[in-house]
Amino acid sequence: MKVYGCNTEVILKNSNIPGIITGITIRNLSVTYEVSYFTKDEHKYIWINEYEFTTEIKRKKKEIGFK
């Protein structure tokens, strides 16, 4: 399974707010990412799916798991 690593810079699609991936959860074949961001001088985080953000720099996903 390939995932984006922590510290990857992203842009939230619904609001164009920049953020950073700070956590990853894998359940069965579903991957969700914790993204931390600032809005109105407030630190927030949200768990989202890959289709809800874009990466600013085309960063490659990392292979994880056992072979």
Stockholm file with secondary structure:
# STOCKHOLM 1.0

chainA/1-67         MKVYGCNTEVILKNSNIPGIITGITIRNLSVTYEVSYFTKDEHKYIWINEYEFTTEIKRKKKEIGFK
#=GR chainA/1-67 SS CEECCTTCEEEETTTCCEEEEEEEEEETTEEEEEEEEEETTEEEEEEECGGGEEESSCCCCEECSCC
#=GC SS_cons        CEECCTTCEEEETTTCCEEEEEEEEEETTEEEEEEEEEETTEEEEEEECGGGEEESSCCCCEECSCC
//
